[in-house]
Amino acid sequence: MQRKRGFYEKYIKRLLDIICSLLAIIIFSWLYIIIAILVRIKMGRPVLFRQPRPGMIDPETGKERIFDMYKFRTMSDARDENGNLLPDEVRLGKFGRALRATSLDELPEAFNILRGEMSVIGPRPQLVRDMVFMSDRQRMRHTVKPGLSGLAQVKGRNAITWEDKLDWDLKYIEKITFLGDVKLILETVKVALIKQEGITDGENATALDYGDALLKEGKVSVSQYDMLQEHARELIKEHEKR
């Protein structure tokens, strides 16, 4: 998968990512410490939540580079009498909801940006088990680094359909500009911190996975669903061996 990149994306975007992530880490270091202490007190260890996510496509292999994305933990490990994790809405709790509502759980991703795995603006890195259900056209979103925020986030985040979400991502990569990224940063602040829109998927604490949504809508068969879910697990196992 190849896509023509402009001057800003080639030579300036990464420099701005480094500057912005460093400034965020330095300026909000006190906030990192406070949140880490609160998470440790309210939910215990670990303070950080690590999860493999698909990154930018490697031009040599033509496949997405999988990386570990970091967030502040928002869910407890509460389980039922059989040892099974309780539903997300139960494990999330008031403190976790507050972190998500203000997007403060996303702060550790500044380190992913500094390391070059993410960008300030770009398509949000979805789950590996979401990626395997995407069409080749939809996976074009991975020809740019995933972002802390993006066009889909300011257009509805989890409150819009998966198809609309992925279409907004594709629209973003059509023309990546400095002014466009600045505008998205400002809109992100407005949507996430002021309006707090699209944090949840309707009444659900977390959004439905892409594969689950396709299965529910009858767009994939049970056998296709199981096969692709197994493929996602294999990709994660390969990543964890590295």
WOHU-V786653 format. One record per backbone hydrogen bond with DSSP energy under -1.0 kcal/mol. NH is the residue of the N-H (numbers start at 1). CO is the residue of the C=O. If there is no record, write none. Layout:
nh=NH co=CO
nh=NH co=CO
This chain:
nh=10 co=6
nh=11 co=7
nh=12 co=8
nh=13 co=8
nh=16 co=12
nh=17 co=13
nh=18 co=14
nh=19 co=15
nh=20 co=16
nh=21 co=17
nh=22 co=18
nh=23 co=19
nh=24 co=20
nh=25 co=21
nh=26 co=22
nh=27 co=23
nh=28 co=24
nh=29 co=26
nh=32 co=28
nh=33 co=29
nh=34 co=30
nh=35 co=31
nh=36 co=32
nh=37 co=33
nh=38 co=34
nh=39 co=35
nh=40 co=36
nh=41 co=37
nh=42 co=38
nh=43 co=39
nh=49 co=71
nh=51 co=69
nh=53 co=67
nh=55 co=65
nh=57 co=142
nh=58 co=63
nh=62 co=58
nh=65 co=56
nh=67 co=53
nh=69 co=51
nh=71 co=49
nh=72 co=105
nh=73 co=47
nh=76 co=91
nh=80 co=84
nh=83 co=80
nh=86 co=78
nh=90 co=87
nh=91 co=87
nh=92 co=88
nh=97 co=93
nh=98 co=94
nh=99 co=95
nh=100 co=96
nh=101 co=97
nh=102 co=98
nh=104 co=99
nh=105 co=99
nh=106 co=103
nh=107 co=104
nh=109 co=106
nh=110 co=107
nh=111 co=108
nh=113 co=109
nh=114 co=110
nh=115 co=111
nh=116 co=113
nh=117 co=112
nh=118 co=112
nh=119 co=146
nh=122 co=149
nh=130 co=127
nh=131 co=127
nh=132 co=128
nh=133 co=130
nh=134 co=131
nh=139 co=135
nh=140 co=137
nh=141 co=138
nh=142 co=139
nh=143 co=140
nh=147 co=123
nh=148 co=119
nh=149 co=120
nh=154 co=150
nh=157 co=152
nh=158 co=198
nh=159 co=156
nh=165 co=161
nh=166 co=162
nh=167 co=163
nh=168 co=164
nh=169 co=165
nh=170 co=166
nh=171 co=167
nh=172 co=168
nh=173 co=169
nh=181 co=177
nh=182 co=178
nh=183 co=179
nh=184 co=180
nh=185 co=181
nh=186 co=182
nh=187 co=183
nh=188 co=184
nh=189 co=185
nh=190 co=186
nh=191 co=187
nh=192 co=188
nh=193 co=189
nh=194 co=189
nh=195 co=190
nh=196 co=191
nh=197 co=191
nh=202 co=200
nh=204 co=201
nh=213 co=209
nh=214 co=210
nh=215 co=211
nh=216 co=212
nh=217 co=213
nh=218 co=215
nh=219 co=214
nh=225 co=221
nh=226 co=222
nh=227 co=223
nh=228 co=224
nh=229 co=225
nh=230 co=226
nh=231 co=227
nh=232 co=228
nh=233 co=229
nh=234 co=230
nh=235 co=231
nh=236 co=232
nh=237 co=233
nh=238 co=234
nh=239 co=235
nh=240 co=236
nh=241 co=237
nh=242 co=239
